[in-house]
Amino acid sequence: MTATAPLVRAAALATLPALALHAAPVVSTFGPLRNRAMPRLAGRGRADHVALTFDDGPDPLSTPFFLRALDERGIRATFFLLGSQARRSPGLVREMAAAGHEIGIHGWLHRPLLLRGPRATHDDFARARDTVGDLVGQAPRLFRPPYGVMSTAAHVAARRLGLTPVLWTCWGEDWTARATPDSVHRTVTRDLDGGGTILLHDSDCTSAPGAWRSALGALPRILDTCDRRGLSVGPLREHGL
């Protein structure tokens, strides 16, 4: 054990540069820095427009409520789907696309990308892209990483697969058990401005049970606030990215 200890330490030290490179994009997780220095990744778009996006669906127990609420207001949004969820509800995915919503991917499984190597990352993205693309009739062009955390392998895989990563400028913190429609509306609109991208969740598959109800309850209020501020709301494809 004593004789091999220096070799183990040397091997560990040798891997540090590679690990640092792999994790370097994690700095984009810090919203204020991302919004200032990485506007395209943050989803900064037209100054008179707000992009409305949803993660973690589709979920047959909750997503239809969001589709109905959006349809009543004549609003279309961007939905970042988990491939594993899309496989379980193919008809719902087709319904979302047929209604005019933009479909992106959120990976196959909702797992941190920092814990995955290049091959696993590429395979996860490709599986989600191909599954969703087959369902809607065209390959998705947008990608959002689970937890909003990118890695170098994720950037490389996204580029090779023709995917553009997009995060957000404001969110509702609607995944917690303590979230309410009031708290979601307040949290979103606190940081909302023209050109911003909103993140909400239309599923609780990775959240507290029933957490989606807080986002659904806040949605009309968020749209009303955008209207009062003179901001149009739509999917990322209309955002000028």
C-alpha positions in Angstrom: 0.0 0.0 0.0 2.8 2.4 0.9 4.7 1.8 -2.3 1.7 2.4 -4.5 0.5 5.5 -2.7 2.7 7.9 -4.8 1.4 6.3 -8.0 -2.2 6.7 -6.9 -1.6 10.4 -6.0 0.2 11.0 -9.3 -2.7 9.4 -11.3 -5.2 11.5 -9.4 -3.3 14.7 -10.1 -3.0 13.8 -13.7 -6.8 13.6 -14.1 -7.4 17.0 -12.5 -6.9 19.0 -15.7 -9.4 16.8 -17.6 -11.9 17.1 -14.8 -11.5 20.8 -14.7 -12.1 21.1 -18.5 -15.2 18.8 -18.2 -16.7 20.9 -15.5 -15.7 24.4 -16.8 -19.1 25.2 -18.3 -20.7 24.9 -14.9 -20.0 28.6 -14.5 -23.0 29.3 -16.8 -25.2 27.9 -14.0 -24.8 31.3 -12.2 -27.7 33.3 -13.6 -26.3 36.9 -13.2 -23.1 35.9 -15.0 -24.9 34.0 -17.7 -27.3 36.8 -18.4 -24.5 39.3 -18.8 -21.8 37.3 -20.5 -23.7 34.5 -22.3 -26.9 36.1 -23.6 -27.5 33.5 -26.2 -27.2 30.6 -23.8 -29.4 32.5 -21.3 -32.1 32.9 -23.9 -31.9 36.6 -24.4 -33.9 37.6 -27.4 -36.1 40.4 -28.7 -36.5 43.3 -26.3 -40.3 43.4 -26.9 -40.8 39.6 -26.4 -40.6 37.0 -23.7 -40.0 33.3 -24.4 -42.2 31.0 -22.3 -40.6 27.5 -21.8 -41.5 24.4 -19.8 -39.4 21.5 -18.7 -39.8 17.8 -17.6 -42.9 16.8 -19.6 -44.8 15.5 -21.2 -47.0 14.2 -18.4 -50.6 13.0 -19.2 -51.7 14.0 -15.7 -50.6 17.6 -15.9 -49.4 18.7 -19.3 -53.0 18.9 -20.8 -53.9 21.5 -18.2 -51.1 23.7 -19.5 -52.0 23.1 -23.1 -55.6 24.2 -22.4 -54.6 27.3 -20.4 -52.2 28.4 -23.2 -54.8 27.7 -25.9 -57.4 29.8 -24.1 -54.9 32.7 -24.3 -53.8 32.0 -27.8 -50.2 31.5 -26.6 -47.6 29.1 -27.9 -44.6 28.0 -25.9 -41.5 25.9 -26.0 -41.6 22.5 -24.2 -38.3 20.8 -23.4 -39.2 17.1 -23.2 -37.6 14.2 -21.5 -37.1 11.4 -24.0 -38.2 8.8 -21.5 -41.4 10.7 -20.8 -42.1 11.3 -24.5 -41.8 7.5 -25.1 -44.5 6.9 -22.5 -46.9 9.5 -24.0 -46.4 9.6 -27.8 -49.9 10.8 -28.5 -49.5 13.8 -26.2 -46.2 14.8 -27.8 -47.9 14.8 -31.2 -50.8 16.8 -29.8 -48.4 19.4 -28.4 -46.7 19.8 -31.8 -49.9 19.9 -33.7 -51.1 22.7 -31.5 -48.2 24.8 -32.6 -45.9 24.5 -29.6 -42.2 24.3 -30.2 -40.6 21.1 -29.0 -37.0 20.8 -27.7 -35.4 18.1 -25.6 -34.3 17.9 -22.0 -32.2 14.8 -22.4 -33.4 11.2 -22.1 -33.1 11.0 -18.3 -33.1 13.8 -15.8 -29.6 13.2 -14.5 -26.6 15.6 -13.9 -24.4 15.9 -17.0 -21.3 16.5 -14.8 -21.6 12.8 -13.8 -21.5 11.6 -17.4 -18.7 11.1 -19.8 -18.6 12.1 -23.5 -20.1 8.8 -24.9 -22.9 8.6 -22.3 -23.8 12.3 -22.9 -23.9 11.9 -26.6 -26.0 8.8 -26.5 -28.5 10.4 -24.1 -29.0 13.4 -26.3 -29.2 11.4 -29.5 -31.7 9.0 -28.0 -33.9 11.9 -26.9 -33.5 13.8 -30.2 -34.3 10.8 -32.3 -37.3 9.6 -30.2 -38.9 13.1 -30.1 -38.0 13.8 -33.7 -39.7 10.6 -34.9 -42.9 11.6 -33.0 -43.2 15.2 -34.3 -41.8 14.6 -37.7 -38.7 16.8 -37.5 -35.5 16.7 -35.4 -35.6 19.2 -32.4 -33.1 22.0 -32.6 -33.1 23.1 -29.0 -31.8 21.5 -25.9 -31.9 22.3 -22.2 -29.7 20.4 -19.7 -31.1 18.9 -16.6 -30.7 21.3 -13.7 -29.4 23.9 -16.1 -25.8 22.5 -15.7 -23.7 22.1 -18.8 -20.4 20.3 -19.3 -17.8 20.4 -22.0 -19.1 17.0 -23.2 -22.6 18.4 -23.4 -21.5 21.3 -25.5 -19.6 19.0 -27.9 -22.5 16.5 -28.1 -25.0 19.2 -28.7 -23.0 20.7 -31.6 -22.5 17.3 -33.2 -26.2 16.6 -33.0 -27.3 20.0 -34.3 -28.7 21.1 -31.0 -28.6 24.6 -29.5 -28.4 24.8 -25.7 -30.8 27.4 -24.1 -31.2 28.1 -20.4 -33.3 30.9 -19.0 -33.2 34.4 -17.4 -35.9 33.8 -14.8 -37.7 30.9 -13.2 -40.5 30.3 -10.8 -38.9 27.8 -8.3 -42.1 25.9 -8.9 -40.6 22.4 -8.2 -40.7 22.6 -4.4 -43.5 21.5 -2.1 -43.7 25.0 -0.6 -44.3 26.7 -4.0 -47.6 28.5 -4.5 -49.1 30.3 -7.5 -48.3 33.6 -5.6 -44.7 32.6 -5.0 -44.2 31.4 -8.6 -45.6 34.6 -10.0 -43.6 36.8 -7.7 -40.3 34.9 -8.4 -40.8 35.0 -12.1 -41.8 38.6 -12.5 -39.1 39.8 -10.1 -36.4 39.1 -12.7 -38.6 39.4 -15.8 -37.8 41.9 -18.5 -38.1 42.2 -22.2 -35.9 39.7 -24.1 -36.1 37.2 -21.2 -36.8 33.5 -21.1 -39.1 32.1 -18.4 -38.7 28.6 -17.1 -41.6 26.7 -15.6 -42.4 23.0 -15.2 -45.5 21.2 -16.7 -44.6 17.9 -14.8 -43.7 16.9 -11.3 -41.7 13.8 -12.4 -38.6 15.3 -10.9 -40.3 17.7 -8.5 -42.4 17.5 -5.3 -45.6 15.7 -6.0 -48.3 18.1 -7.3 -45.8 20.9 -7.6 -47.0 21.6 -11.2 -50.2 23.1 -9.8 -48.3 26.1 -8.5 -46.9 26.8 -12.0 -50.4 26.3 -13.6 -52.0 28.6 -11.1 -49.4 31.3 -11.7 -49.4 31.1 -15.5 -52.4 33.4 -16.1 -50.9 36.0 -13.8 -47.6 35.8 -15.5 -49.2 36.3 -18.9 -51.2 39.2 -17.5 -48.0 40.8 -16.1 -46.3 40.5 -19.5 -49.3 42.1 -21.2 -49.3 45.0 -18.8 -45.6 45.6 -19.5 -46.2 45.5 -23.2 -44.4 42.3 -23.8 -45.5 39.7 -26.2 -45.1 36.0 -25.2 -44.3 33.1 -27.4 -41.9 30.2 -28.1 -38.1 30.6 -28.5 -38.4 30.3 -32.3 -40.1 33.8 -32.2 -37.5 35.2 -29.8 -34.9 36.2 -32.3 -32.2 33.8 -31.1 
